[in-house]
Amino acid sequence: MGMALKRLDPTGFVKLREPWEQADYRRLGQIAHQWKGSCAYVSAMGAQRAALKLEKSAKALGDAADSATLRSATVTALCDLQVELRRVMPALQQALEQL
């Protein structure tokens, strides 16, 4: 459990910035996939759903030539994941401190 909690470190969200800025949507989807698993492991279901949404939209955007609709969906998914992580982070940090 400690490893999953460490992966959900709030500073880890910045790992999404580089692939986004470099338009490396496949990498963005891979990172979202990792977040999805970690969120599921600690039962952060809202964050897990948001990570899944990001994973799917980023991978679809990576497969598309370029799509304003998919780009918008990916931005929305990024924002949703950030909101969900902020919501659960206090409890996750507390659990990490108790390990």
C-alpha positions in Angstrom: 0.0 0.0 0.0 2.9 2.4 0.8 4.1 2.2 -2.9 0.7 3.1 -4.2 0.4 6.0 -1.8 3.8 7.2 -2.8 2.8 7.1 -6.5 -0.1 9.4 -5.6 2.2 12.1 -4.2 0.7 15.4 -5.2 4.0 16.5 -6.9 3.6 13.5 -9.2 0.8 15.3 -11.1 3.5 17.5 -12.7 4.7 14.4 -14.5 1.8 15.0 -16.8 3.0 18.4 -17.9 5.9 17.4 -20.0 4.0 14.8 -22.2 1.2 17.4 -22.6 3.5 20.2 -23.6 5.4 17.9 -26.0 2.1 16.5 -27.5 3.2 13.0 -26.4 -0.4 11.9 -25.8 0.5 8.2 -25.7 2.9 8.9 -22.8 0.2 11.0 -21.1 -2.1 8.0 -21.5 0.5 5.7 -20.0 1.0 7.9 -16.9 -2.8 8.2 -16.5 -3.0 4.4 -16.7 -0.5 4.2 -13.8 -2.5 6.7 -11.8 -5.7 4.8 -12.5 -4.2 1.6 -10.9 -2.8 3.4 -7.9 -6.1 5.2 -7.3 -8.0 1.9 -7.6 -5.6 0.3 -5.1 -6.3 2.9 -2.5 -10.0 3.0 -3.3 -10.0 6.5 -4.6 -12.8 5.7 -7.0 -13.5 9.2 -8.2 -9.9 9.7 -9.0 -9.7 6.3 -10.7 -12.6 7.2 -13.0 -11.0 10.5 -13.8 -7.7 8.8 -14.6 -9.5 6.3 -16.8 -11.1 9.1 -18.7 -7.8 10.8 -19.1 -6.2 7.6 -20.2 -8.8 7.0 -22.9 -9.0 10.5 -24.2 -5.2 10.9 -24.3 -4.7 7.6 -26.2 -7.5 8.6 -28.6 -5.8 11.9 -29.2 -2.5 10.2 -29.8 -4.2 8.0 -32.4 -5.9 10.9 -34.1 -4.1 13.3 -36.4 -5.3 16.2 -34.3 -8.8 16.8 -33.0 -10.1 19.9 -31.3 -12.8 17.7 -29.7 -10.3 15.1 -28.4 -8.0 17.8 -27.2 -10.9 19.5 -25.3 -11.9 16.1 -23.8 -8.3 15.5 -22.7 -8.0 18.9 -21.1 -11.3 18.3 -19.3 -10.0 14.9 -18.1 -6.8 16.5 -16.8 -8.8 19.0 -14.9 -11.1 16.4 -13.5 -8.2 14.2 -12.3 -6.6 17.2 -10.7 -9.8 18.1 -8.8 -10.3 14.5 -7.7 -6.7 14.2 -6.5 -7.0 17.4 -4.5 -10.1 16.1 -2.9 -8.6 12.8 -1.7 -5.0 14.0 -1.1 -5.4 15.0 2.5 -6.6 11.5 3.5 -3.9 9.9 1.4 -1.1 12.0 2.9 -2.4 11.2 6.4 -2.3 7.4 5.5 1.2 7.8 4.1 2.4 9.4 7.3 1.0 6.6 9.4 3.0 3.9 7.5 
